[in-house]
């Protein structure tokens, strides 16, 4: 190790290990980017990439808060998991975020299936698309709030155990 705590490899090159905080931030950002990629991919498959970009531009005010909330939840999850085991919170609220994205863009899939009953579902999804996204954003707020409380509780328990 050098004076800064970095490990050196066999070839005398410094190797920087990621801190838990850096790892949680990186994975949160990657998760958010992955969700945008998922959104663009689903729409692109059925309507084309240009349409997907146009749709992203028209709904950016709902999609970006959803993506940021999802990435934040993943970052908190990684941070919490580093310090202790936690079950279900990210899976549930993160699943709602992904589910909201699917519900938001699934009506594009239905455009290729001209069956009367299914097209009624497409009309429903188009009509309430914004509500699905708002529901996803609210679930993100709830999930982040639960994780902040859990993380603060972990800090309090660690503080009390050290005294």
QUIFEN-V283609 format. One record per residue. N is the residue number from 1. PHI is phi in radians with two decimals (* if undefined). NEAR is the number of other C-alpha atoms within 8 Angstrom. D_CENTER is the distance of its C-alpha to the mean C-alpha in Angstrom with 1 decimal. Layout:
BEGIN
{{N	PHI	NEAR	D_CENTER} {N	PHI	NEAR	D_CENTER}}
END
This chain:
BEGIN
{{1	*	7	36.1} {2	-1.60	7	36.8} {3	-1.15	5	37.4} {4	-1.68	5	33.7} {5	1.57	6	32.6} {6	-1.43	11	31.3} {7	-1.39	10	32.3} {8	-1.91	11	34.6} {9	-1.48	8	34.7} {10	-1.07	5	38.0} {11	-1.62	5	38.5} {12	1.17	6	38.3} {13	-1.66	7	35.0} {14	-1.35	8	32.6} {15	-2.04	8	29.3} {16	-1.68	6	26.6} {17	-1.51	6	24.4} {18	-1.24	7	21.0} {19	-1.27	6	20.9} {20	-0.98	8	18.4} {21	-1.16	8	17.1} {22	-1.08	8	16.9} {23	-1.12	10	15.1} {24	-1.17	14	12.4} {25	-1.16	9	12.0} {26	-1.05	9	12.2} {27	-1.19	12	9.7} {28	-1.13	15	7.1} {29	-1.12	11	8.4} {30	-1.11	9	8.6} {31	-1.13	11	5.1} {32	-1.09	12	4.8} {33	-1.11	9	8.2} {34	-1.11	8	7.8} {35	-1.18	10	6.1} {36	-1.11	9	9.0} {37	-1.07	8	11.2} {38	-1.07	8	10.7} {39	-1.04	11	11.6} {40	-1.12	12	14.4} {41	-1.13	10	15.6} {42	-1.07	9	16.0} {43	-1.19	16	17.9} {44	-1.09	12	19.8} {45	-1.03	8	21.1} {46	-1.77	9	22.8} {47	-2.25	9	23.6} {48	1.72	9	23.5} {49	-1.16	11	21.6} {50	-1.08	7	23.5} {51	-1.13	10	22.7} {52	-1.07	13	19.0} {53	-1.13	9	19.2} {54	-1.08	8	21.5} {55	-1.16	8	19.2} {56	-1.07	10	16.3} {57	-1.13	7	19.0} {58	-1.37	6	20.2} {59	-2.02	8	17.0} {60	-0.96	8	15.4} {61	-1.19	6	15.9} {62	-1.82	11	13.6} {63	-1.27	10	11.0} {64	-1.15	8	10.4} {65	-1.07	9	10.1} {66	-1.13	13	7.5} {67	-1.15	12	5.5} {68	-1.11	9	6.8} {69	-1.10	12	6.2} {70	-1.11	14	2.5} {71	-1.08	14	3.9} {72	-1.11	11	6.8} {73	-1.09	15	6.4} {74	-1.12	14	6.0} {75	-1.04	14	8.8} {76	-1.10	13	10.7} {77	-1.03	11	10.7} {78	-1.09	11	12.1} {79	-1.10	11	14.5} {80	-1.18	11	15.7} {81	-1.11	9	16.1} {82	-1.10	8	18.2} {83	-1.68	6	20.5} {84	-2.87	6	20.7} {85	-1.38	7	19.6} {86	-2.40	7	17.2} {87	-2.04	5	16.8} {88	1.40	6	14.6} {89	-1.08	10	12.7} {90	-1.20	12	9.2} {91	-1.03	7	10.3} {92	-1.23	8	11.6} {93	-1.31	12	9.2} {94	-1.16	12	6.1} {95	-1.13	9	8.8} {96	-1.15	10	9.8} {97	-1.06	14	6.8} {98	-1.12	9	7.5} {99	-1.12	9	11.1} {100	-1.14	12	11.4} {101	-1.11	12	10.6} {102	-1.12	9	13.1} {103	-1.08	11	15.5} {104	-1.10	13	15.3} {105	-1.86	12	16.4} {106	-1.21	11	18.4} {107	-1.15	13	21.5} {108	-1.19	11	21.9} {109	-1.09	10	22.5} {110	-1.23	11	25.1} {111	-1.12	9	27.0} {112	-1.60	7	28.4} {113	-2.05	8	29.7} {114	-1.44	8	32.5} {115	-1.81	6	33.3} {116	-0.94	6	34.2} {117	-1.14	6	32.3} {118	-1.28	10	29.1} {119	-1.17	12	29.5} {120	-1.10	8	29.8} {121	-1.13	9	26.3} {122	-1.08	13	25.2} {123	-1.09	9	26.9} {124	-1.06	8	25.2} {125	-1.15	12	21.7} {126	-1.13	9	22.8} {127	-1.10	7	24.4} {128	-1.89	8	21.5} {129	-0.94	11	18.6} {130	-1.08	9	18.0} {131	-1.15	7	18.2} {132	-1.06	12	15.5} {133	-1.18	14	13.1} {134	-1.09	9	14.7} {135	-1.05	9	14.3} {136	-1.09	14	10.5} {137	-1.12	13	10.7} {138	-1.10	8	13.2} {139	-1.16	11	11.5} {140	-1.10	15	8.7} {141	-1.04	9	11.9} {142	-1.09	9	13.5} {143	-1.08	12	11.0} {144	-1.14	12	11.0} {145	-1.05	8	14.8} {146	-1.08	9	15.3} {147	-1.22	12	13.8} {148	-1.09	9	15.9} {149	-1.08	8	18.9} {150	-1.12	8	18.5} {151	-1.12	9	18.3} {152	-1.11	8	21.3} {153	-1.11	8	23.1} {154	-1.12	8	22.8} {155	-1.12	8	24.3} {156	-1.12	8	27.1} {157	-1.12	8	27.9} {158	-1.13	8	28.1} {159	-1.11	8	30.3} {160	-1.17	7	32.5} {161	-1.24	6	32.9} {162	-1.40	5	34.1} {163	-1.42	4	36.8}}
END
